[in-house]
Amino acid sequence: MSKITSGIVLFSLLMALSLGVAFAESEVAAVENATENATINETANITINETVNATINETVNATESVAEAVPA
């Protein structure tokens, strides 16, 4: 092979390797983002549900207390 042909082959191999690494990193990043989003969503849902449930319970308890305090 001539020097030019060897250079072109080497360049092509390096470009293919670079593209392979770039695509592999983007796939890993996509998986990490999906996992992170699922974790954040689950945590947010739990927090929101607990807050809503606590608020509802407090409201019901306060309403029942007022109802008991007022004579019929």
JOLINUR-V439890 format. One record per residue. PSI is psi in whole degrees, -180 to 180 (NA if undefined). Layout:
# JOLINUR-V439890
{{PSI} {PSI}}
This chain:
# JOLINUR-V439890
{{147} {169} {-37} {-45} {-43} {-41} {-43} {-43} {-46} {-44} {-44} {-43} {-43} {-39} {-43} {-42} {-43} {-44} {-41} {-43} {-42} {-45} {-37} {-41} {-37} {-34} {-41} {-42} {-39} {-41} {-43} {-42} {-42} {-42} {-45} {-42} {-41} {-42} {-45} {-43} {-43} {-44} {-43} {-43} {-43} {-46} {-46} {-45} {-44} {-41} {-45} {-45} {-42} {-41} {-44} {-44} {-43} {-41} {-45} {-44} {-43} {-40} {-42} {-39} {-43} {-41} {-36} {-33} {-28} {120} {146} {NA}}
